[in-house]
């Protein structure tokens, strides 16, 4: 699905609000990943995803920068109390 979304986006260059629970998918597809706190919902982290386009999802996931970005988002989520 990620490849298809990237293909459609590259054709139309529209702004998209994409909601997902999959951090790797968010980093792969997005220019910005925003993590919200639990109630009341506030922006906890806003990560600018500075990765070149077009993006190959398979190759991207092998890169060290991709791992750094996903770890940054996971670190913000790890701070939530369950």
C-alpha positions in Angstrom: 0.0 0.0 0.0 2.9 2.4 0.8 4.2 2.2 -2.8 0.8 2.9 -4.2 0.3 5.9 -1.9 3.7 7.3 -2.9 2.9 6.8 -6.6 -0.5 8.6 -6.2 1.1 11.4 -4.2 3.9 11.9 -6.8 1.3 12.4 -9.5 -0.9 14.9 -7.7 1.4 16.5 -5.0 -1.6 17.2 -2.8 -1.4 17.7 1.0 -2.5 14.6 2.9 -3.3 14.0 6.5 -2.4 10.3 7.1 -3.2 8.6 10.4 -1.5 5.3 11.2 -0.2 3.3 14.1 2.7 1.9 12.1 5.7 4.0 12.8 7.8 2.7 9.9 4.9 3.4 7.5 4.6 6.9 8.8 8.3 7.7 8.4 8.3 6.1 4.9 5.3 8.0 3.6 5.5 11.4 5.4 7.3 14.7 5.4 6.4 15.2 9.0 5.4 12.7 11.8 3.4 14.1 14.7 3.1 12.2 18.0 0.2 13.2 20.2 0.0 12.8 24.0 -2.9 10.9 25.6 -5.8 12.9 27.0 -5.9 15.8 26.6 -4.3 15.3 23.2 -1.4 17.6 22.7 1.5 17.6 20.2 4.2 15.7 22.0 6.7 15.5 19.1 6.9 16.9 15.6 9.6 15.2 13.5 10.6 16.7 10.2 11.3 13.7 7.9 14.1 15.0 5.7 14.5 12.1 3.3 14.8 12.5 -0.4 12.0 11.8 -2.8 11.1 9.7 -4.6 11.4 7.1 -1.9 11.8 3.4 -2.4 10.2 1.9 0.7 12.4 -1.2 0.7 15.7 0.6 0.2 14.7 3.3 2.7 14.1 0.9 5.5 17.7 -0.3 5.2 19.1 3.2 5.8 20.6 4.4 9.1 18.7 7.7 8.8 15.4 5.8 8.6 16.3 3.8 11.8 17.3 7.1 13.6 13.9 8.6 12.7 11.8 5.6 13.7 13.8 5.3 17.0 13.1 9.0 17.7 9.4 8.4 17.3 9.5 5.2 19.4 11.3 7.1 22.2 8.5 9.7 22.4 6.0 6.9 22.6 7.9 5.0 25.3 7.4 8.0 27.6 3.7 7.4 27.7 2.3 5.9 30.9 0.1 2.9 30.4 
